[in-house]
């Protein structure tokens, strides 16, 4: 055991990507972490904190419903797919938009932004409760981006090491 610790590789895993070369300054921080480094609206932090605390207590073993038609219409109003059919890139773009909209001068846009994030968290809870059974294709992994974003912006990210 001591030999394994002493002979560990001296590679800094956080400084380079697997695809970078010696001249690159690219770090391996995720896009969700980079989004979290932006000015995150207080409403997003509150939603993330609520999600992580509820997950810690209930672990989403209860049966949750899918989103309503009204919620789906709100997503469609802004040309967003349901979470089961959202790619990681689409989710990153959506989260960037939601951050911008949350600090907009338009009150309706701010309200819609917070509602959309709440809908996304509800969808994520449903997916977790159903053990991600409704995701039929590995391309649609936007839920992973959303989960990472919530973990990054929450003040409970270090206390809730279960996620």
C-alpha positions in Angstrom: 0.0 0.0 0.0 2.8 2.4 0.9 4.5 1.6 -2.4 1.4 2.6 -4.3 1.3 5.9 -2.6 5.0 6.6 -3.1 4.9 5.5 -6.8 1.8 7.5 -7.8 2.2 9.4 -11.1 3.3 13.0 -10.9 0.7 14.1 -13.4 -1.4 17.2 -12.5 -4.8 15.9 -13.7 -6.4 19.3 -13.4 -4.0 21.3 -15.5 -4.3 19.7 -18.9 -6.9 18.0 -20.9 -6.2 14.6 -22.5 -6.4 16.3 -25.8 -4.1 19.2 -25.0 -0.4 19.5 -25.8 2.4 21.3 -24.1 1.5 24.7 -25.5 -2.2 24.6 -24.4 -3.3 26.4 -21.2 -6.6 24.6 -21.2 -7.8 23.3 -17.9 -10.1 20.3 -17.4 -12.7 22.3 -15.5 -16.2 21.4 -16.7 -18.4 23.8 -18.5 -20.8 23.6 -15.6 -18.1 24.8 -13.3 -17.2 27.6 -15.6 -20.9 28.6 -15.7 -21.0 28.5 -12.0 -18.0 30.9 -11.9 -20.2 33.5 -13.7 -22.4 35.7 -11.6 -25.0 33.2 -10.6 -28.4 34.7 -9.7 -29.5 34.2 -6.1 -32.7 32.4 -7.4 -30.5 29.8 -9.1 -28.5 29.2 -5.9 -31.7 28.9 -3.9 -33.1 26.3 -6.3 -29.9 24.4 -6.2 -29.7 24.4 -2.4 -33.3 23.3 -2.2 -32.7 20.4 -4.6 -29.6 19.1 -2.8 -31.2 19.3 0.6 -34.3 17.5 -0.6 -32.1 14.9 -2.3 -30.1 14.3 0.8 -33.3 13.8 2.9 -35.6 12.0 0.5 -33.3 10.5 -2.1 -36.2 10.8 -4.6 -37.6 7.4 -3.8 -41.1 8.8 -4.1 -43.0 8.7 -7.4 -42.9 12.1 -9.1 -45.1 13.2 -12.0 -43.8 14.4 -15.3 -44.2 18.1 -16.1 -47.6 19.5 -16.8 -48.7 20.8 -20.2 -48.4 24.4 -19.0 -44.8 23.8 -18.0 -44.1 22.1 -21.3 -45.7 25.0 -23.1 -43.3 27.4 -21.3 -40.3 25.3 -22.4 -41.6 25.3 -26.0 -42.2 29.1 -25.9 -38.4 29.4 -25.7 -37.7 26.5 -28.0 -36.4 24.2 -25.3 -36.8 20.4 -25.4 -37.9 18.3 -22.4 -34.9 17.2 -20.3 -35.1 13.6 -21.7 -34.3 14.9 -25.1 -31.8 17.6 -24.3 -28.1 17.2 -25.2 -25.4 18.4 -22.9 -24.5 21.3 -25.3 -28.1 22.4 -25.4 -28.3 22.3 -21.6 -25.1 24.4 -21.3 -26.5 27.0 -23.8 -29.8 27.0 -21.9 -28.2 27.5 -18.5 -26.2 30.4 -20.0 -29.4 32.0 -21.2 -31.2 31.4 -17.9 -28.4 33.2 -16.1 -28.6 36.2 -18.4 -32.4 36.3 -18.3 -32.4 36.2 -14.4 -30.6 39.5 -14.3 -32.6 41.1 -17.2 -34.5 44.3 -16.9 -37.6 42.5 -18.2 -39.6 41.2 -15.2 -41.4 38.6 -17.3 -38.1 37.2 -18.6 -36.7 37.0 -15.0 -39.8 35.2 -13.9 -39.8 32.8 -16.8 -36.1 32.1 -16.2 -36.7 31.0 -12.6 -39.8 29.0 -13.6 -37.8 27.2 -16.3 -35.0 26.3 -13.9 -37.7 25.0 -11.5 -39.2 22.9 -14.3 -35.7 21.5 -15.1 -35.2 20.5 -11.5 -38.6 18.8 -11.4 -37.7 16.9 -14.6 -34.4 15.9 -13.0 -36.2 14.6 -9.9 -38.5 12.6 -12.1 -35.6 11.1 -14.0 -33.8 10.2 -10.8 -37.0 8.7 -9.3 -37.5 6.5 -12.4 -33.8 5.6 -12.5 -33.3 7.4 -15.8 -35.4 4.8 -17.6 -37.1 7.3 -19.9 -33.8 8.3 -21.5 -33.5 6.1 -24.5 -30.4 7.5 -26.1 -27.0 8.3 -24.6 -26.8 11.4 -26.8 -29.4 13.0 -24.6 -27.3 13.6 -21.4 -28.4 17.2 -20.7 -29.5 16.0 -17.2 -25.8 15.4 -16.3 -25.0 19.0 -17.2 -27.9 20.3 -15.1 -27.0 18.1 -12.2 -23.3 19.3 -12.3 -24.5 22.9 -12.5 -26.7 22.5 -9.5 -23.9 20.9 -7.5 -21.4 23.7 -8.5 -23.6 26.6 -7.5 -25.0 25.2 -4.3 -23.5 26.2 -0.9 -24.1 22.6 0.1 -21.8 21.1 -2.5 -19.2 20.0 0.0 -21.6 18.9 2.7 -23.6 16.7 0.3 -21.0 14.4 -1.0 -23.7 11.8 -2.0 -24.5 13.3 -5.4 
